[in-house]
Amino acid sequence: MKKLMILMAACCLVFASCNKKAKEDPVLTPEQQEMAEKQKQYMKDREDWINWENQTDERKAELLNKSKTAYEKKKAAQEEREARKAKFEEALANWENLSLDERRAAFELLYPSKPENKSSDVGDETFDKDKK
């Protein structure tokens, strides 16, 4: 009985090893390749930021300029969201006098279903109804 169990276990191992398919490298679309490159660059920049003392003055200046640019983009996006929110508040104050389409348009200010000119560098925290 022990020999039979050992033989069955060996057969299972052989079948399991023969059944595996060769791993194929996933084919990335150009957008995915671009995103992977951006991610690699971000990780390199982050590592260089952490190892600040070991960087040249040129690299330090480059890192600081990238950080400043990213901050300015985030600030602009935040100001845009605040402006849309202010317009929504105006519409909300006059809610009873608005038609249904105008009410919907007011909510589109807060939660645009089709974002315009969105950059992958800027984090947008809006809720996209189409993706739900």
C-alpha positions as CSV (number, residue, x, y, z in Angstrom):
1,M,0.0,0.0,0.0
2,K,2.9,2.4,0.8
3,K,4.5,1.6,-2.5
4,L,1.2,2.4,-4.3
5,M,0.9,5.7,-2.5
6,I,4.5,6.7,-3.3
7,L,3.9,5.7,-7.0
8,M,0.7,7.8,-7.1
9,A,2.5,10.8,-5.5
10,A,5.3,10.5,-8.1
11,C,2.7,10.3,-10.9
12,C,1.0,13.4,-9.6
13,L,4.3,15.3,-9.5
14,V,5.1,14.2,-13.1
15,F,1.7,15.2,-14.4
16,A,1.8,18.6,-12.5
17,S,5.2,19.4,-13.9
18,C,4.2,18.4,-17.5
19,N,1.0,20.4,-17.4
20,K,2.7,23.8,-16.7
21,K,2.8,26.1,-19.7
22,A,5.8,28.1,-20.6
23,K,5.6,31.6,-19.1
24,E,5.2,34.3,-21.8
25,D,6.2,37.8,-21.3
26,P,3.1,40.0,-21.3
27,V,2.9,42.2,-24.3
28,L,2.5,45.8,-23.2
29,T,0.7,48.5,-25.1
30,P,2.5,51.7,-25.8
31,E,0.5,53.4,-23.1
32,Q,1.5,50.7,-20.6
33,Q,5.2,50.9,-21.6
34,E,5.1,54.7,-21.2
35,M,3.5,54.3,-17.8
36,A,6.1,51.7,-16.8
37,E,8.9,54.1,-17.8
38,K,7.3,56.9,-15.8
39,Q,7.1,54.6,-12.8
40,K,10.7,53.6,-13.2
41,Q,11.8,57.2,-13.4
42,Y,9.6,58.1,-10.4
43,M,11.2,55.2,-8.3
44,K,14.7,56.4,-9.4
45,D,13.9,60.0,-8.4
46,R,12.5,58.8,-5.1
47,E,15.6,56.8,-4.4
48,D,17.8,59.7,-5.2
49,W,15.7,62.0,-3.0
50,I,16.2,59.5,-0.1
51,N,20.0,59.4,-0.8
52,W,20.2,63.2,-1.0
53,E,23.7,63.5,0.5
54,N,25.1,61.3,-2.3
55,Q,23.8,63.4,-5.2
56,T,25.5,66.0,-7.3
57,D,24.3,69.6,-7.2
58,E,22.9,69.3,-10.7
59,R,20.9,66.2,-9.7
60,K,19.7,68.0,-6.5
61,A,18.5,71.0,-8.6
62,E,16.7,68.6,-11.0
63,L,14.9,66.8,-8.2
64,L,13.9,70.1,-6.6
65,N,12.6,71.5,-10.0
66,K,10.6,68.3,-10.5
67,S,9.1,68.6,-7.1
68,K,8.2,72.2,-7.6
69,T,6.6,71.5,-11.0
70,A,4.6,68.6,-9.4
71,Y,3.4,70.9,-6.6
72,E,2.4,73.6,-9.0
73,K,0.3,71.0,-11.1
74,K,-1.4,69.8,-7.9
75,K,-2.1,73.3,-6.8
76,A,-3.6,74.2,-10.1
77,A,-5.8,71.1,-10.1
78,Q,-6.9,72.0,-6.5
79,E,-7.8,75.5,-7.5
80,E,-9.7,74.2,-10.5
81,R,-11.7,71.9,-8.2
82,E,-12.4,74.7,-5.8
83,A,-13.6,76.9,-8.6
84,R,-16.0,74.1,-9.8
85,K,-17.2,73.7,-6.2
86,A,-17.9,77.5,-5.9
87,K,-20.0,77.3,-9.1
88,F,-21.8,74.4,-7.7
89,E,-22.5,76.3,-4.5
90,E,-24.0,79.1,-6.5
91,A,-26.3,76.7,-8.3
92,L,-27.2,75.1,-5.0
93,A,-28.3,78.5,-3.6
94,N,-30.8,78.8,-6.5
95,W,-31.8,75.1,-6.6
96,E,-35.5,75.5,-6.6
97,N,-35.4,77.7,-9.8
98,L,-33.3,75.3,-11.8
99,S,-34.6,72.9,-14.4
100,L,-33.6,69.2,-14.1
101,D,-31.0,69.6,-16.8
102,E,-29.5,72.6,-15.0
103,R,-29.4,70.6,-11.7
104,R,-27.6,67.8,-13.5
105,A,-25.2,70.3,-15.0
106,A,-24.5,71.6,-11.5
107,F,-23.5,68.1,-10.3
108,E,-21.4,67.6,-13.5
109,L,-19.3,70.5,-12.2
110,L,-18.4,68.5,-9.1
111,Y,-18.2,65.0,-10.7
112,P,-17.5,65.4,-14.4
113,S,-18.3,62.1,-16.2
114,K,-15.9,62.9,-19.1
115,P,-12.8,64.6,-17.7
116,E,-11.1,67.0,-20.1
117,N,-7.4,67.0,-20.7
118,K,-6.5,65.0,-17.7
119,S,-2.9,64.3,-17.2
120,S,-1.6,61.1,-15.6
121,D,0.8,63.2,-13.5
122,V,-1.9,65.0,-11.6
123,G,-4.0,63.0,-9.2
124,D,-7.7,63.7,-9.6
125,E,-9.9,62.7,-6.8
126,T,-13.2,63.2,-8.6
127,F,-15.7,60.4,-8.8
128,D,-16.2,59.1,-12.3
129,K,-19.8,57.8,-12.7
130,D,-19.0,56.0,-16.0
131,K,-16.4,53.7,-14.3
132,K,-18.8,52.4,-11.7
